[in-house]
Amino acid sequence: MKNNTKEKKPIPFSPTVTSFFEIVAGLTIFSLGFFKEVFSPPYEFAEIKKHIDELGIKTLPIVTVTGFIIGLVLAMQSQPVMSRFGAESFLPSMVALSVVRELGPVLTALIFAGRVSSGIGAELSSMRVTEQIDAMEVSAVHPYRYLVVTRILACTLILPILTLYVNFLAIIGGFIAISLSQGITFHQYIDAVFRSLQFSDLIPGLAKTFVFGFIVGAVGAYKGYNATNGTVGVGRASTSAVVMASLLILITDMVLVKITVIIWSQ
């Protein structure tokens, strides 16, 4: 008697899932090289300073607008809800805590990723497809240390500064929205902000921006440094760098928030 039941075959991983894990593994190995090379001389201080100036100053206009609008919109949207529960006096504290703890660091990192990660990916991929990186290797110049380490370090150092700047502008934007609706003075607003903020509120939000900056620099450099397929690869490296950096920032933020909650609850 024949057995009509067919043998079940294991379901293979889709190419998308496989390529995702390959990218994660490649990015991890690529990033570990940074910690090996960053402490090895010679130190490219001039190159690091140049990238800090380029990445920081050219990002200022967009983060300035973003920071101001964050506080303005947050206060405008929250004011009717707070007044419904008779808690309008807590509006300055709510704006300050929301911005400093979460909105400021995450939104600044996402804006920074869109502006910087794509630029790094496009620049390094252009150098790769035009064989400039190969020429550096032939000339006894360490391309990873000169091109990658300097950019990752610059991103890691500049993003916390930009985040502090965005937090300040968001708090000012919140004051403008609240003063127009409630007539609060600047002294009253600042007093309420500083009474609600504590050192433990500022440190976690600022500390994770170092991680976000590292992610932005590492992803952009990884995508550009390993670009292929000629000029088509330049566009792919730039686009995929933004998508992957933004995704990793959100995932990392979720993990860091959970860790912070566990630490501060003990």
C-alpha positions in Angstrom: 0.0 0.0 0.0 1.5 3.3 -1.1 2.0 6.1 1.3 0.5 9.2 -0.4 1.8 11.6 2.2 4.5 13.8 0.7 7.6 14.4 2.7 7.8 17.9 4.0 10.8 19.8 2.9 12.4 22.5 5.2 11.4 26.0 4.2 14.5 27.8 3.1 15.3 31.3 4.2 14.3 34.0 1.7 17.1 35.8 -0.1 16.0 39.0 1.6 16.5 37.5 5.1 19.8 35.9 4.2 21.2 39.1 2.7 20.0 41.0 5.8 22.1 38.8 8.1 25.0 38.9 5.7 24.9 42.7 5.9 24.7 42.7 9.7 27.6 40.3 10.0 29.7 42.3 7.5 28.9 45.6 9.3 29.8 44.1 12.6 33.2 42.9 11.3 33.7 46.2 9.6 32.9 48.2 12.7 35.2 46.1 14.9 38.1 47.3 12.7 37.4 50.8 13.9 38.3 49.9 17.6 41.5 48.3 16.4 42.6 51.2 14.2 41.4 54.2 16.2 44.1 53.8 18.9 46.9 53.0 16.4 49.2 55.9 15.3 49.5 57.9 13.2 46.4 59.9 14.3 44.7 61.9 11.6 43.7 64.9 13.7 43.5 67.3 10.8 41.3 65.0 8.8 39.0 64.4 11.9 38.7 68.2 12.4 37.8 68.7 8.7 35.1 66.1 8.9 33.7 67.6 12.1 33.5 71.0 10.5 31.9 69.6 7.3 29.4 67.3 9.0 28.5 69.6 11.8 28.3 73.0 10.2 26.5 71.8 7.1 23.9 70.0 9.2 23.2 73.1 11.4 20.5 74.7 9.2 18.2 71.6 9.0 18.6 70.7 12.7 17.9 74.3 13.7 14.6 74.3 11.9 13.8 70.8 13.2 14.7 71.6 16.8 12.5 74.7 16.9 9.5 73.0 15.3 9.8 69.9 17.6 9.2 72.1 20.7 6.6 74.3 19.0 4.4 71.5 17.6 4.8 69.4 20.8 3.5 72.2 23.0 0.7 73.1 20.6 -0.5 69.5 20.3 -0.3 68.8 24.0 -1.9 72.0 25.3 -5.5 71.0 24.6 -5.0 67.5 26.1 -3.3 68.9 29.2 -6.1 71.5 29.7 -8.7 68.8 29.4 -7.3 67.3 32.6 -6.5 70.6 34.3 -2.8 70.0 34.0 -1.7 73.0 31.9 0.8 74.0 34.6 2.7 70.8 33.8 3.1 71.7 30.1 6.6 73.2 30.3 7.8 70.2 32.3 6.2 67.8 29.8 7.9 69.5 26.8 11.3 69.6 28.5 11.2 65.9 29.6 9.9 64.6 26.3 12.5 66.5 24.3 15.5 65.8 26.5 14.8 62.1 27.1 13.6 60.9 23.7 12.5 63.2 21.0 15.6 65.4 20.8 18.2 62.5 20.6 16.2 60.3 18.2 15.0 62.9 15.8 18.4 64.6 15.6 20.0 61.2 14.9 17.5 60.4 12.1 18.0 63.9 10.5 21.8 63.4 10.9 21.6 60.0 9.3 19.7 61.3 6.3 22.1 64.1 5.8 25.4 62.5 6.7 25.2 58.8 6.2 24.1 59.2 2.6 26.9 61.7 2.0 29.6 59.4 3.4 28.2 56.4 1.4 28.2 58.4 -1.8 31.6 59.8 -1.3 33.4 56.6 -0.4 31.5 54.6 -3.1 32.6 57.1 -5.7 36.2 56.6 -4.5 35.8 52.9 -4.7 34.4 52.6 -8.2 36.9 55.1 -9.5 39.7 53.0 -7.9 41.0 55.9 -5.7 40.9 53.6 -2.7 43.0 51.0 -4.6 45.5 53.7 -5.5 45.8 54.7 -1.8 46.6 51.1 -0.9 49.3 51.0 -3.6 50.7 54.3 -2.3 51.2 52.7 1.2 48.4 54.8 2.7 46.0 53.0 5.0 42.6 53.7 3.4 40.5 52.3 6.3 42.3 54.5 8.9 42.3 57.6 6.7 38.8 57.4 5.2 36.7 55.3 7.6 38.1 55.9 11.1 38.2 59.7 10.7 34.6 59.8 9.5 33.2 57.5 12.2 35.0 59.4 14.9 33.8 62.7 13.6 30.2 61.5 13.6 30.5 60.1 17.1 31.8 63.4 18.5 29.6 65.8 16.6 26.1 64.3 17.1 26.0 64.9 20.9 26.8 68.5 20.4 24.0 68.8 17.7 21.6 67.1 20.1 22.2 69.6 22.9 21.7 72.4 20.4 18.4 70.8 19.2 17.2 70.3 22.8 17.8 74.0 23.5 15.9 75.1 20.4 13.0 72.7 21.1 12.6 74.1 24.7 12.6 77.7 23.2 10.0 76.6 20.7 7.9 75.2 23.4 8.1 78.5 25.3 6.8 80.4 22.3 3.8 78.1 21.8 2.9 78.2 25.6 3.4 81.9 25.9 1.0 82.6 23.0 -1.7 80.4 24.6 -1.2 80.9 28.3 0.7 84.2 28.6 3.5 82.6 30.7 6.7 84.7 31.2 10.1 83.4 30.2 11.3 83.3 33.8 8.3 81.2 34.9 8.8 78.9 31.9 12.5 78.3 32.6 11.9 77.9 36.3 9.3 75.1 35.6 11.7 73.5 33.1 14.7 73.4 35.5 12.5 72.2 38.4 11.4 69.2 36.4 14.7 68.3 34.8 17.3 66.2 36.7 20.8 65.1 35.9 19.5 61.6 35.4 17.2 62.8 32.6 19.9 64.4 30.6 22.7 61.8 30.8 20.9 58.8 29.2 19.5 60.8 26.3 22.9 62.4 25.6 24.9 59.2 26.1 23.0 57.3 23.5 23.7 59.9 20.9 27.4 58.7 20.9 26.0 55.3 19.9 23.8 56.9 17.2 26.7 58.9 15.8 28.8 55.8 15.6 26.0 54.0 13.8 25.6 56.8 11.3 29.3 56.9 10.5 29.9 53.1 10.4 26.9 52.4 8.2 27.7 55.1 5.7 31.4 54.1 5.6 30.5 50.4 5.3 28.1 50.9 2.4 30.5 53.2 0.5 33.7 51.3 1.2 32.3 48.1 -0.1 30.3 49.5 -3.1 30.3 47.5 -6.3 28.7 47.7 -9.8 30.2 51.0 -10.9 28.2 54.1 -10.9 25.0 52.2 -10.1 26.6 51.1 -6.9 27.1 54.7 -5.8 23.3 55.4 -5.8 22.6 52.1 -4.1 25.2 52.7 -1.4 23.8 56.2 -0.6 20.2 55.1 -0.4 20.8 51.9 1.5 23.1 53.7 4.0 20.2 56.0 5.0 17.7 53.2 5.3 19.9 50.9 7.3 21.3 53.7 9.6 17.7 54.9 10.4 16.5 51.3 11.1 19.5 50.6 13.4 19.0 53.9 15.3 15.4 53.0 16.1 16.2 49.4 17.1 19.2 50.6 19.2 17.1 53.3 20.9 14.5 50.7 21.8 17.2 48.5 23.5 18.9 51.4 25.2 15.6 52.8 26.6 14.8 49.3 28.1 18.3 49.2 29.6 17.9 52.7 31.0 14.6 51.9 32.6 16.0 48.7 34.2 19.1 50.6 35.6 17.2 53.6 37.0 14.4 51.5 38.5 16.9 49.7 40.8 
